[in-house]
Amino acid sequence: MRRLFPVPLPSPSAPDAPSAPSPRTSAEDRTWELEELAEAYAYPETVAGTGGRPWLRANMVSSLDGAAHHDGRSQPLSSAADMRIFGTLRGLADAVVVGAETVRQEGYRPARAREAFAARRAALGQGPAPVIAIVSAALDLDFTLPLFTEPLVPTIVLTGADAPAERAAAARAAGAEVLVAGEGRRVDPARVPEVLAARGLTRLLTEGGPQLLGQFAAAGVLDELCLTLAPLVAGGAAARIVNGPGMPVPERFVLASLLEEGGFLFSRYHRI
């Protein structure tokens, strides 16, 4: 893996000499350790536990022709490097926010504790693994799955105030925590980050799907997009990574970093 942006700077002590490799400046094509990736993808320092400002980042993959998945799943567009970054982003997050349809399509399982991130998480006051937080209006979920019966930390379900009572009861009986994030049966995407932040979950990561990401973007609460561009052409009629309500004016983001490995591009964009 090598860094393409920001462009590496020469060492201050020797302006004409290349700088020593570091996770923030090196353009050397080499294998990055997980700790280096964690430093490169660290959340802003202003995001810190209960009372802190929530920061919602998305992690998505797209083919060259704009497909967000192939045959309903994102895995065919991924790579080993993409999965390392995927694991790193999870290792840094307080909560992974995901739509109910993505849970069903991707076969979501509970997040696991990883030794590589244990010390970092402990120092930041985080639990051993991120919470999986599912956004679902109808609560049409299989509560017998390991995501509900075997999580390291209880799964959260975000729903509307008038969600089906029997389904909410089934979620609680399975061990999930049900949080209200909208009036009626609708989940208000703008309320999701603040509801999770009230539980001390401020370092937020959404893995989609495209409809949920579209709702977050339209609500103006998406702070960062981590986008993997795969050197693949998928064809078909797959949705784009953002597939939701239209926006009156396109929102501007700025490139924060760009990595490359094996033709895959790993970009980070921050909302201005």
Beta strands, then each sheet from edge to edge (+ up, - down):
strand 1: 2-5
strand 2: 55-62
strand 3: 95-99
strand 4: 131-135
strand 5: 156-159
strand 6: 177-180
strand 7: 203-206
strand 8: 224-229
strand 9: 253-261
strand 10: 264-271
sheet 1: 1+ 9- 10+ 8- 2- 7- 3- 4- 5- 6-
end
